[in-house]
Amino acid sequence: MSLKLGILLILASALPWIAIPVAVWLAPSVTMKAAWTGGLLIAAEVLFWAGILVAGRDVWSAAKQAGWRRAVPLLWRQLRGPGSGC
């Protein structure tokens, strides 16, 4: 259970990065744009590192060994489980 939660947190850390352009576009002032951008960057980092802590050292070493470009598909396969056929 903790493996799945950790991987979901790691994958969810991409959502604040996607939300940054939206927040910059919708914010009414420069101060609000900076505040939203900073908050979203911090949220992305917190989600990523919380996911690493929950998922464990094995997931971190497997992602590093696979390379960062292939890390997302690797994490997705681990999330789906050993008998998923992916």
N, C-alpha and C positions, 0 to 999 in steps of 0.2 A: 504494500500500500504506500509506503513512504517513497519507494522508487517512482511510482506513477505520479504522486504528488510533486516530487522534486522535478521530474521531467516536465510536467505541466507548468510549473513555475518558471522553468528555464524558457520554455516556448512562449509563455505569456509575457516574458520580458521584452519581446519584440513589439507588443502592442503600444507601449508608451512612445516608442520610436516612430510608429506609424501615426500616432496622435499629435506629434509635435507640429507638423505643417498645418494641421487643422486648427490647433490652438493658436498658432501664430496668425493664421488668417482671420480667426474669429475674435481675437482679443482686441478691445477698443483702444488701448493705449500701449505705448512702448513699455511702460512699467509692468503692465499685466502680461505682455508678451514674454518679457524676461522672467517673470515669476512663474508662469505656466511652463515655459521651456525648462527652467531649472528644476521645478517640481517633477516634471515628467522624466527628466534625465536621472534624477535621484531615484524615482520609482522604478525605472528600468534596471538600474544597478542593484537595488534592494531585491527585486524579484529574481534577478539572475543569481546573485550570491546566496539568497535563501534557497533557491532551487538546488544549487550545488551542495549546500550543507545538508539538505533533506535527502537528496538522491544518493549522496555518498561518494566516496573516493573512487569507487569502481567506474562510475559514470564519467567522472572528470577525466580519469586516465584513459578510458576508452575514447572519449571525444578528442582528447589531445593526440592520441595515437592515430585516429582516423583522419585527422586534419580538420581544420575548422570549416572548410567548405563542405565536407561530407558529414559534419557533426549533426546537422538537423535531421537528415534521413536516418542516421544511426539512432538518434534519440527517439525518433518516431517509431522505428522498429522495436526498440526496447519498451516503449510505452504500450504498443499493441500486444506484446507478449511473445513467447517462444513459438506458439502454434498458430500464428496469424497468417502465415504463408507469404509474407512480404519479403 
